[in-house]
Amino acid sequence: MPAKVNQAMHKIIGVILLVVGVFLLIRGHDLSRSFVSQVKNLAVGSPPDKVTQYCLAGAICCAVGLVLVFFWSSKK
């Protein structure tokens, strides 16, 4: 595969991962603000697992997306 096509594909995948990561972070934030989540947080003292999973997955997707878009180069 030519280097320019490979680099463009990495950038496209990176942008997709960034969009998915931002969506997951927003979804996790929305879940943390729900009534059920706040009651669980008050009772247990920590956010529900689903909130943590969404935020962690969103952060990982954003980090990988940023690396692919801005720092990945196909030069060897």
N, C-alpha and C positions, 0 to 999 in steps of 0.2 A: 504494500500500500504506500503511495507517495506520502512524503512527510507533511505536506500542506493539508492533505485530506485527513491524515491521522491527527494533526494538531487541531483542525477545525472540529473533528468529531469529539475530541476531548473537551473543547470549549462548549459545544452544544450539550454534552452530558453534564458538564459543570454547571451550566445555566439551569438545566432541568433540576439538578440536585439542589441548587440554591432556592429555586421556587418551591420545591417540595419541603425543604428544610424550613423556610419561612412559614409555609402553611402549617407544618407540624408545631412550630413554636407558638404560632397564634392560637392553634387549637388547644395546645397544652395550657396556655394562659387563660383561654376561655373556660376550660374545664376547671382550672384552679379557682375561678371566680364563681362557680356554680354553688347553689345552696347546699347540695349534698356534700360537695367537696369541702366546703367551709365547716360543716358540721363534723365530718370525719376528721378534719384537721384539728378542730377544737377537742374532740374526744380522744384521739390517738396522739396528737402532737406532731404529726408529720403529714405531708401531703399524700393523697392516695397514689397507689402505684401507677395508675394510668396516666396521671399528670406527669409524674417523673419520667415515664417511658416516652411520652410524646415530646417532652422538652429535651430529653437526652438524644432521642433519634433526630429531632430537628437540629440540634447543635452539631451533631456528627455530620448530617447531610450538608449543612451550611459550610462546615470546615472543609469537607472533601470537595464541595463545589467551588469554594474559593481557591483551593489549591489547583484544581483543574483549570479554572478560568485564568488565574493570574500568574501562577508559578510553574505550571507544567510546560516543559519544552521538549520537543522530540529530538533535539540536537544531542548527539552522543559524543 
